[in-house]
Amino acid sequence: MKFLIGGDLVPTEKNVQAFCTGDASAILDKALLKEWESADIRIVNLEAPVTDISMPIMKNGPNLVVPISVRKGLKSLHLDYVGLANNHILDQGPLGFHSTLKILKENRSHYFGAGPNLSEAEKISVIELSELRIGLFACTEHEFSIASDNSPGANPFDPLHTGDYIKEKIQALKLDILIVLYHGGKEYFQFPSPNLQKACRYLVDKGASLVVCQHSHCIGAYEKYKGKDIVYGQGNFIFDLDNPLSFDSLLLAYEIDKDFPPKITYIPIKKKLDGTGSVYLAMGEEREAILSSLNERSKAIISQRFLEETYRDFSKKSLSTYLYEFSGLGSWFNRFDRMIFRGRLLQTMFSEKKMLQLSNFLTCEAHQELVGEGLRAEISNFPENEIG
């Protein structure tokens, strides 16, 4: 049986008309559409609520939404299973969330990784094919979309719970294969962080056969760990973003046979730059260039030292952005300081003592928990019309 796993899917302004008319051939080019339709099971991550009611929640970052009229396009893509564990699925609140579930049910697309409460959100979807039982499980890092015991949302990754949960369910459900979609990692960073690598290996240790990291909007790297496959970033499926790293992506073909170990194949795809927001199957030199870069990064992460040093360098370059935000002055001050003072104003605001305090607050588990809970309590008192 052939599974095809696509990355993040969000209809955008450029292709929304094709979604509204249900024209799959205007969304995917002919060769890619043929490849997509060749699969027995098609899986994507839907990263926007489908609703006509705009009720954006308070959060950091954009509140995504797509109109109900896109359901024709979603149906035309024959989405068999849709992962909803991501940082945007609750962007339009409970009404937008439940509207999305309704559309998927009407399209006969099964969803997983989110639900009306935490217990439902973490459930594994089971597929029975050719004497095999295959499970689909999805989880996401903690942002503003997480379900609780009494409220809807996405299933969070919890190192104190997730691994034991999937280990128990693999046995209870008698699963032969478990595919995990992990929504996390840093956007536009093409390597896993050391902690992301630990988390994915931990999921394999607990029984996952394949772990696929989404969310980064770019192709990352892969590794074989204890004979299982981990993909650290596959890029988008259909999501018209402007960063050049988002133009290239991967489809993952995962072939399952009861007599042989599963086989994974990486299928490069690209965003068309003609303003249509459509996607095409990469061929020839384009295909080879994408796969060559993927292989080089994947060879590099075999070295733990390389991975740690690469992530440390990336964190150094990213730190100033966070410090500007912590200062309360934001991006305008960032640009002003960089252009006029070459970052010297930021240095005067964050002394060595202040940096040590921030490091302690952000890395110590007790401080993390206390600050996080205090902020959540304060945010709960904000007026509903104060949208962040």
N, C-alpha and C positions, 0 to 999 in steps of 0.2 A: 504494500500500500504506500502511496506517495502523498506525504503531507507537504504543503507549501506554506511557509510562515512569512508573512509580510510584516513590516515595521509599523510605525505610527501612521494612522490614516486620519486626515482632517480635510474635508472639502473646504476650499477657500474661494475668495472672490473670483479668481481667474477660471476655476473649473466648476463653480457651483451650478451654472446653467446646464452643463453636461450631466451633472448628478440629478438635477431636477427633471430632466427629460429622460433619464435612464439610459443614456447613450454610453455604454461601456467602451465602445470603440473610440470615443473622443476623450476618454480618461486614460486608457492604456492603448499603446500602439498595437497593430495587428499581431506582431510576433510575440509581444509580451502577453497579450490577451489569450493567444493560443496556448502559451506556456502556463498561464494561470488556470485556464480551464482544463488543463491536462491532469490536474491533481485530483486525488480522491477526497482529500480534506483540505480546505483553505482556512487559514487562521490569520487574523490581523489584530492590532491594538487600535481600538477606536478612541481617539483622544480629544473628543469634544462632545458635550451633550447635544442631543437632537431635540430641539424645542422651539416653539414660536413665542414662548413667554420669557421675556428677559427679566431675570431676578438674580443678578450677579451677587455672589457672596463676597464678604470682606476677605481679602487675601493680598498677598504680595505677588505681583506679576499679572499678566493679562487674564481676563475671563473669556474663555472661548465659548462659542455657540454656533450651531449651524441650524438652518430651518428644517422643519419637518418635511418640506418638499424634496429634500435630498434622498428620501427613503427609496425612490425609484432607482437612483444610481447605486445605492448600497445593495439593493436587491439584485441589480443587474450584474454585480460582481460576485454573486453566489458565495457570500461570506458564511461558511459553515459554522465557525466558532469565532467569537469576538471577545478578546480580552479587554477588560474595563479597569484593571488595576493601574491607574496612572494619576498624575497630579492635576488633571483638568476635568475629570468626569463629574465632579460635583460643582463645577464653576457656576452653574445656574441654580444651585440649591436643590432641595428634595424634589420639587416639581419638575425641574429640568431633568433630573436623574431618572425619575419614574417615567417621564415621557420617552426617554431613550430606551429604557427596557421595553416599553410598549411597542415602539417601532421595530426593535429587533425581533420581538416575538411575532409580530405581524409578518415580518420578512422570513420567518422560520430560521433565524440565526440564533444559535445557542450562545449565551454569554457566560463568562466566568471571571473571577477576580474582583467582583463587586456585588453588592446586594443590599436589601432593605435594612440589614443589620450585620454586625461583624461575623456572627455565626454563619450566615448565608454567604457572605462575601468570600470567606476562606474555603468554601467547598470546592472539591475537585470534580471537574466534569469527566465522565467516563465514556469512552468510545469503544465499542466492541467490533473488531474487524478480524476476519480470518483466524479465528481461535485465539486472538490476542485481546487483552484489555489494556487500553492506552488511556492514561490520565492527563488532564490539562489543569495546571495550577498557575495562578498569577498573583504577584504581590508587587508592592510599590514602596518606595521610600516615603517617610513621613513628611507630607506637606499639608495642604488644606483640603484634601479629598478623602480623608480616612473615615471609615465606618466606625461606629461604636456599638455597644450592646443594644442601644435603642434608636440609632439613627443610621440612615443609609450612607453608602460610600464605598471606597475601595479597600481591599485587603492589604494591610501593612506587612512589611517584612519585619519580623521580630526575632532576633537571634536567640531569645530565651524560649521561643514557642514554635516558630515556623518549622524548624528542622524536625523536632519531635513530632509535630503534627503530620508532616508528610510521611515520615517513617511509619507512623501508626496507620495512616490511611492506605499506604501502599500495601500493607499486610491485610488490613480489614477489607479493602476493595479488591484484593488479589490482582493487583496491577502488574503487568509485564513491563510496561514502559511508563515513565512519568516525564512529561515535557513541562518545564517551568519558564514562564515569562517573568523576568525581573525588570521592573521599571525603575532604573536608577543610573547613577553615574553623572559625570559633569558634561553639560552640553558642549559640543565641539572639541572635546578632548578625546584623542584617538587611542588612548591606552586605558586600561583599568587602573583605578587607584589600588594601593596595596590592600585596603580594607574591602573594596569591591571584589577583588580576587579571592580574599579569604571567605567572604560571604558566599560566593558562587561555588567555591570548592566545598564549603560546608554543606551546601544543598546537595551536591553530588555525594558527599559522605553519608548523607541521610537517605539516599536512594534515587535522586534525580538522574535520569538518563541523558537529558539535554537541558542546558540552562542558556537562555537567550536574553541578553541585556538589551533593552530598548531605551528610549528617552534621549539619548545623546545627540540625535539628529545627524550622526555621521558614522561612517564605517570605522570600526575599531580594529580588534584583533581577535584571534581564537586560540584555544589550546585544547589538547587532549589531556585530561586529568583522570587517572585511574581507568583509562579506557573509555571515558565518557567525554562528550563534547560540551565545551563552554564557548559562547560567542559574546565577546565584550563590545557590543555595539554593531547593529546591522544597518543603521540609518533608517530613513523614512520609507514608507511604501508610497503613499500619496499625501503630500503635505508641502505646499508651495512656500518655501522659506528662501530668504535672500543670501544667507551665508554660503559661500562657494563649497564648503565642506558638506553641505546638505544636498548638493546636486547629485552625488553618487550614493548609491545604496545597494543593499543585497536582498534578494529573496533567498530563503533557506529551503532547499529541498531535503526532506528527511524521509528516507525510504526505509520502511519497516517490513521485515519478512520473518516469520516465526522460526525459520531454519538458519538465519544468519544474523549477525550483529547489525544494528541500524547503521545506515550510511548517510552522511551529510554531504551535500553539494552546495557550493556558493554560486549564486546566479546574479551577476552584476546588472543593475538597472540604473537609469539616469533620468533626471528631470529635463524635459524639453525647455529650452531657453527662448521659446517663441511667444511667450506670454499666455499660453493656453493652460498652464498648470498641469499638463499631462506628463506621462512617464513612458519611457521606451526601454526595450531590451538592448543592453549594450552588446556590441559585437566587435569582432576584429581587434584593432589596436586599442580601442576604448576598453573593451572587456579585459584584455591582457594587462593593461596598465592598472586597472582597479585590482585585479587579482594579484599582480606582482607586489603592489603596495601593501595589500592585506597580508600576504605571505611574509614580507619583510618585517612588518610590525609584530607578527605572530612569532617569528623566530626570535625577535629582540626580547620579548617578555619572558622567554625561558630563563633569562638572567634576572634573579631577584634584585640584584644590585642595580641593574639598568632600570628596572621598573621603579624602584624607590627613588633613584636620582632624577629620573624623568618627571616623576610626580612632584618631587621637591622643587624642581625648577619651575614647573607649571604653577605650583602654589605660591612661589615668590612673585611671579608675574601677576597673579590674581589678587594678591593681598591688598594692594593699594585700593582696588575697587571696593573691597569690603570695608576698609578703614574709612573711606570717604562716606560710605553709607552709615557706618556706626557713628560718625561725627555728626550726622544729621544734616549735612550740607548737600549731599547727593551729587548727581552727575554733573550739574552745572559748575560746581566748585572744582570737581575733578578736572574738567576741561580747562578751566581758568588757571588752576594751579600748575597743570602740566605745561600749558602754553607760555605762561608768563614767568613762573617761578621754578619750573622744572621739578615740581614735587616737593619743594622745600617747605611750603606752608604746612603740608601734611606732617612733615617730620617735626615741626614745632608743636603740633597738636597732640602727637602721640609720643610721649617721653618713654624712656626705657622702662620706668616703673609702670606706666599705663599699659604698655605692651605686655608686660609680665602678668598684669591683672587680667587682661583680655584672654591671654593664653590659658590662664588658670580657669577662668569662667567657662571657656569654650571646650576645654579638654577634660576637665574633671567631671565624672559622671554625676556626683552630688550637685555641683553647681549647674550643670546642664539641666538636670531635672527640675531644680528649684526655679531657675530663671524661666525655663520653658513653661512650667505650670503657672508661675506668676503672670507671665505675658498672656497666656490663654485666659486666665481669670479676668485680667484687665480688658482684653479684647471683647470678652463676652458682654461687657457693660457699654460697648460703643453703640451709638444710635445706629439703627439698621440702614440709614441712608448714607453712612460714612463708608463708602466703598474704597478699598485700597487697591 
